[in-house]
Amino acid sequence: MTIRPAIAEDAPVVAEFNRRLARETEGRGLDADTVAAGVRALLADPAKGRYFVAVEAGEVIGQIMHTHEWSDWRNGDIWWIQSVYVRADRRGQGVFTGLFRHLEALARQDRGVRALRLYVERNNASAQAVYQKLGLHGGEYEVMEIDFTSLSRTGSLGSSGEP
């Protein structure tokens, strides 16, 4: 297995992995065109973030993405880990650990990075156990949001009735 930065040719598999991730972890169906456009946009603009992929025998078997958050309190970046996915037939074989350790090493080498963070579904005990094993721990903050993809711009519920 090798880990490398994702390239434009990886966009279809990365987008598909993102759709699988949403279905498996949140029971959400994502619009394929929107996800594909989002992946292509990030791959074209490293300022948005970066994807790394695990590849074996020429096939992408896993992915990890990070974005940047500026912390004025720390005078540096916090890298948010997102879009983590390992193909179902490769889980439990160290693929995520390899991806995480790769990203962690890059963050430690970059003197401007102050922390790695991720969010995890409250009920996803298996993912939480993996993250804790790798040294991540519950932070001091609760993530709150307004999701503009689910709400109209006026703040009312969308047609699905979901917040």
C-alpha positions in Angstrom: 0.0 0.0 0.0 1.2 3.5 -0.9 -0.2 6.8 0.2 -0.1 9.7 -2.1 -1.8 13.1 -2.7 -5.0 12.6 -4.7 -5.0 13.8 -8.3 -7.7 14.9 -10.7 -8.0 11.3 -12.0 -9.0 10.1 -8.5 -12.0 12.4 -8.4 -14.6 9.8 -9.4 -13.6 7.2 -6.8 -13.2 9.9 -4.1 -16.7 11.2 -4.8 -18.1 7.7 -4.7 -16.3 7.0 -1.4 -17.8 10.2 0.0 -21.3 9.1 -1.0 -20.8 5.7 0.6 -19.5 7.4 3.7 -22.6 9.5 4.0 -24.9 6.5 3.5 -23.0 4.3 5.9 -22.5 6.8 8.8 -25.5 9.1 8.6 -28.0 7.3 6.4 -27.8 10.2 4.0 -28.0 10.1 0.2 -25.8 12.8 -1.3 -26.4 14.3 -4.8 -23.8 12.7 -7.0 -23.2 15.8 -9.2 -22.8 18.1 -6.2 -20.3 15.7 -4.5 -18.4 15.3 -7.7 -18.2 19.0 -8.2 -17.1 19.5 -4.6 -14.3 17.0 -4.9 -13.1 18.5 -8.2 -13.1 22.0 -6.7 -10.9 20.9 -3.8 -8.5 19.0 -6.0 -8.1 22.1 -8.2 -7.5 24.4 -5.2 -5.2 23.2 -2.5 -6.1 26.3 -0.4 -9.4 24.5 0.3 -7.7 21.4 1.6 -6.1 18.2 0.4 -7.1 14.6 -0.2 -4.6 11.7 0.3 -5.4 8.3 -1.0 -4.2 4.8 -0.1 -3.5 2.8 -3.2 -2.8 -0.9 -3.7 -2.3 -2.7 -7.0 -3.3 0.5 -8.8 -6.7 0.8 -7.0 -7.7 3.5 -4.4 -8.7 1.6 -1.3 -9.0 4.5 1.2 -8.9 8.2 1.6 -8.5 11.1 4.0 -9.0 14.8 3.5 -8.1 17.8 5.6 -9.1 21.4 5.6 -7.6 24.4 7.4 -9.0 26.5 10.2 -7.0 29.5 11.3 -6.7 29.9 15.1 -5.9 33.4 16.2 -5.6 32.0 19.8 -2.8 29.7 18.7 -1.5 31.8 15.8 -1.6 28.8 13.5 -3.6 26.3 11.6 -5.9 23.5 12.9 -6.2 20.8 10.3 -9.7 19.3 10.3 -9.8 15.6 9.2 -12.7 14.9 7.0 -14.0 12.5 4.3 -12.3 9.4 5.9 -13.3 6.3 4.0 -11.8 2.8 3.6 -13.3 0.3 1.2 -15.3 -2.2 3.1 -13.2 -5.2 2.1 -10.1 -3.5 3.4 -11.3 -2.4 6.8 -9.4 -3.6 9.8 -6.2 -4.0 7.8 -4.4 -0.8 8.8 -5.4 1.4 5.8 -6.9 4.2 7.9 -4.0 4.0 10.4 -1.6 4.5 7.4 -3.6 7.4 6.1 -3.8 9.0 9.5 -0.1 8.6 10.4 0.8 10.0 7.0 -1.3 13.1 7.6 -0.1 13.4 11.2 3.5 13.3 10.1 2.8 16.1 7.6 1.2 18.2 10.3 4.0 17.7 12.7 6.5 18.7 10.0 4.6 21.9 9.3 5.5 24.4 12.1 2.3 26.3 11.4 0.0 23.5 12.3 -1.1 23.6 15.9 -3.6 20.7 16.1 -5.5 18.0 14.3 -9.2 17.7 14.8 -12.1 15.7 13.5 -15.7 15.2 14.3 -17.4 11.9 14.7 -21.0 10.9 15.0 -22.0 10.5 18.6 -23.2 7.0 18.1 -20.3 5.7 16.0 -18.5 3.8 18.8 -16.3 1.8 16.5 -14.9 4.9 14.8 -14.4 6.6 18.2 -12.4 3.5 19.4 -10.2 3.6 16.4 -9.5 7.4 16.8 -8.8 7.0 20.5 -6.3 4.2 19.8 -4.5 6.6 17.4 -4.2 9.2 20.2 -7.2 11.4 19.5 -9.4 12.3 22.4 -12.6 14.1 23.1 -12.0 17.9 22.8 -13.4 20.6 24.9 -15.9 21.8 22.3 -19.2 20.7 21.0 -19.7 21.2 17.3 -22.8 23.2 16.4 -23.9 24.2 12.9 -26.5 25.6 10.6 -26.6 23.4 7.5 -27.5 25.6 4.5 -27.8 22.6 2.3 -30.8 21.5 4.4 -32.3 24.9 5.2 -33.5 27.6 3.0 -31.5 30.8 3.2 -34.2 32.3 5.4 -33.6 29.6 8.1 -36.8 27.7 7.6 -36.9 23.9 7.1 -36.4 22.6 3.6 -39.0 20.6 1.8 -37.8 17.4 3.4 -38.8 18.7 6.8 -35.4 17.8 8.3 -33.3 20.4 10.1 
